[in-house]
Amino acid sequence: QVQLVESGGDLVQPGGSLRLSCAASGTTFTIYSMGWYRQAPGKQRELVASIIKSDSANYADFVKGRFTISRDNAKSTVYLQMNSLKPEDTAVYYCNARLYNNIYYWGQGTQVTVSS
């Protein structure tokens, strides 16, 4: 099993930056990819970015050029650097791990609020 713990969510002004972290523990050698999803009130959860062990990253169109996902395999940690934040980026951000056998694990979520 894999456990995921997110951190880094906060209240930030528009145009500001935040870095989210997600630390994985347990059978981390079974992880194929890790990613970040978000869910705003009244909306469905959506993919923000994902990365596989080879460092190949995938981004949603609405964050391209603003967010960067990275992975420290030695620490089993994935990061999401968020720049030029907009009010519409306000959501609960969830870390996700996909195992090689296609089982998914989720973190508890961290709140990001972009507001002046």
N, C-alpha and C positions, 0 to 999 in steps of 0.2 A: 504494500500500500504506500501511497504518497500523501504527505501532508504539505499544505501550502499556506504560508503566512504572508499577507501583504502589509505594507506600511508606506507612509509617505503622503497620504491624502491630507488635504488641508483646504482652507479658504484662501483664495488668491485673487488679485485684481486682474481684470482683462489685460492681456498683453504680457502677463507674468509667466513664470515657469515653475514647474514642479518635477520632482523625480520620484516615481513609484518604484518600490522594490518588492520582490516576491521570492521568499526563501523556501526551497523545497527540502523535505527531509523524508526519510524512509528509503524505499527501494528506488532511489533516483536514477540508478543505471538503466531502469526500464523506461525512462522518459524519452520519447521521440521528439516532441516539440513542446514549447511553452508559449503562452500568449496572454494577451490582455483583451478582455471584453468590457463593455460598459452597459449600464442600464439606467436610463433617465426615468423619472416618474411618468407612468402612463405609457411607456414605450417598451418595445421588446429589447432583449439583450442583443448587442451587436458586437461583431469582431472589430477590434481597434488595430491590433498588430499581432503577428506571431513570428516565431523564429525556431528553426531546427538546429540540431547540434552542429551542422556544418556552417552555421551563421547565415544561412539564407533566410532573409526576412520578407515578410509580406505585410502590406499596410492597406487599411481602408482608405478610399480616396479622400475622405474628409480630414485625414490627418497627415497626408503626404506632405513632406516639406516642413512639418511642424513637430512631429513626434518621431522619436528614434527608439527602437527596441534593441536591447543588447543582452548578452548572456555570458555569465561567468560560470563555465562548466565545473571548474574546480570548487566553487562555492555553491553550486546548484542553485544559482540565483539568477533571476531575470529582472531587468530594469526597463522602465519606460520613462524616457526623458521627454517631457512635454513643454514645448515653448510656444510663445504667441497664443496663449490660451484665450478662448472665447467663452462667453456665457453659455453658449450651446454645448460646450464640453462638460458642463456640470452633469454629474452622474455618479453612481457607485461603480467603481472599477474593480473588476474581478480578475484574478489570476487563474490561468487554466493550464493544466498539464495533460498532454495526450501521450499515452503509453504506446509502445510498439504493438500491443495487442488491441489497440483502439479503445481502450478504457480511458475515460476522462475523469479528472479530479478538478475540484474548484476550491478556491480560497473563500474566505468569509466576506471579502469585499472591503474596499476603502473609499470613503467619500471624498470626492473632489468637487469643490464649489468655486465657480468663477463669477465674482460679483464685485461691483464697486461699492 
